[in-house]
Amino acid sequence: MAEEASEAATSEGQSQTTTQHPLENSWTFWFDNGSNKSKQAEWGSTIRPIYTFSTVEEFWSLYNNIHHPSKFAVGADFYCFKDKIEPKWEDPVCANGGKWTANFPRGKSDTAWLYTLLAMIGEQFDHGDAICGAVVNVRGRQEKISLWTKNASNESAQISIGKQWKEFLDYQESIGFIVHDDAKRHDRGAKNRYTT
């Protein structure tokens, strides 16, 4: 009888500690500390992978133990991209894509960042396979969240992603989609290819 109770307790304990909820994709958090950037540093040379997660439990463990955007120093960039995709225009998966961008007053993007992460890792977008990842850029007067996608020329997928993202965030302002190639050619003068 004692042996049966011991086996039941062991079985019960194992089921409570080993139950994991896998995500459809693995995701990697990346960080670029603005205070470590020098004028001479090549763009992207200071971006560092932080941790790759593949379960709901790992995500929450990380999210609950890292700073949220409102606590980052000005100049910091925090990324969450599908595993094996670097958050750079030059990455082959991102090369033909672009990004949707939403702007927030300084210190006001925490909830939108969380909702963006949950929509991405929870595969809530109809065209989720087209999403590469997201970044929050902390700047002096504002914070920007951008949702990066793979194929800028697929207009219907891009418009769908933009509209769904706005709904997930309950974002009332207009958002625009800039193609990475246009951004490279025109630096800060790139025009939106799509808006919603």
Salt bridges, closest charged atoms under 4 A:
ASP32 OD2 - LYS37 NZ 3.63
GLU57 OE2 - HIS21 ND1 2.37
ASP77 OD2 - LYS37 NZ 3.14
ASP77 OD1 - ARG139 NH2 2.86
ASP83 OD2 - LYS84 NZ 3.55
GLU86 OE1 - LYS88 NZ 3.38
GLU143 OE2 - ARG106 NH1 2.82
ASP181 OD1 - LYS184 NZ 3.37
ASP182 OD1 - ARG185 NH2 2.80
ASP182 OD2 - ARG193 NH2 3.71
